[in-house]
Amino acid sequence: MPLYTDNHIKIYNSLTGEKETFTPISEGYVGMYVCGPTVYSNVHLGNVRTFMSFDVIFRYLKHLGYKVRYVRNITDAGHLENDADVGEDRIAKKARLEEIEPMEVVQRYTVDFHNILNKFNFLPPSIEPTATGHIIEQIEIIKVILEKGLAYEVNGSVYFDVLKYNETKPYGILSKRNLEDLMHNSRDLDGQSDKRNPQDFALWKKAEPLHIMRWPSPWSDGFPGWHLECTAMSTKYLGEQFDIHGGGMDLKFPHHECEIAQAEACNDKAPVNYWMHANMLIMNGKKMAKSTGNFILPTEIFSGDNPHITKAFTPSVARFFMLQAHYRSILDFTNNGLLASEKGFFRLMDAINALDEITPTITSTFNIEEWRQKCYEAMNDDFNTPTLIANLFEAVKIINQLKEGTATITEDDLALLKTTLHAFAYDVLGLVNVTSTESGTEKLSGAVELLIQLRQEARANKDFATSDKIRDELAAAGIQLNDGKEGTTFTTN
Ligand SMILES: [Zn+2]
């Protein structure tokens, strides 16, 4: 088991714009917070990519021996349609349109989120807190900020006073914006808001009469501002200062900027040592958007049921494809890219499986320790998964030469090669070992043949209810049974 002390990870810190050597606040422990999804629709593939980047970071830190507390929240209230504190609550709107309870919306899409992440073999975070479960903590933070004179109440709503805050602490340090430019570029409020200044943001909003999601507070029956939940939950579970805060690039401003301001206002210290941001996912070179049709749901990748792809891909192939880009690079999702990754993925899996058939000798023609070190160096360099994967393919080459007999390996080196490959492919990258022959039809046909046999037995026993049930359930799963003279065959659609 490798130890964290042997490894010096460098992390690109969005706050400083530099790669910095990672030094956790408490030796051996890492606190990491990642902004989770707002659960009002099926999880977007771009979000899956962001969470996957942090899943790999979580896995790698654990692999090095760190004790990691990974907090990823669920936003189930407070996120309005427009980031400037206007519009309907996203969850309440969906509930109104579908004539269901907001909590039904939350439940449906939280389940969807977990299902998709499970398919992609994500590790669950250590804590997954919800905004609605931390209303009291959020109210307490508002009280502190009001006491410090950095917020004001108007008509039952409370706003953070960005101008006042900026007098002593710079607002915009993360996104490299300065307040004067922001003010210059923003429109007047036209008297439509209670805010003193357009840059101010809501800590608490008084609920309109028809707004369902509301809680009592000292100021009004209302709901917390979107940025506040992350400050409340990260402080509660990770402390006033913690190691890593992550999220998608789009959250840098205003969300993360506001988180910094809130925490600084409360505790007079920077809440986060390393800010990390995952880049966007686009499709076929363009922004992914439902409205333009340039869009794919994660489930459609697994079923192949989308015009932008020519076949279904197993989740590990899609995962492998996404990790072939560094988390700070834009990832272009294309059918050709997936097809190429599929080939590479199966080459890697087949090579790992072939290790069991290799007979060691008394000498090695490779320096396995050096190769292993290169794998660690790749991940230590700001979690560079594409470089790591390139190193894994170096091992594939070695394994193929060993198979062909053009190279040799000692027993110890073979063991080291195997444990290292397993560690990086399965534990760190989170891939699942499926071989090209197992992944598709062969595995399926075995199961379907069994069901066809059971159906024949049922028919022989005149149990037509069972035989029809087998046929109908298979049809519902996209498998058609065709009864012919030669027996029953099946087709998939
Ligand atoms: Zn957040």
Residues whose N, C-alpha, C, O or C-beta is under 5 A from the ligand:
A	BS01	ZN	C35 C230
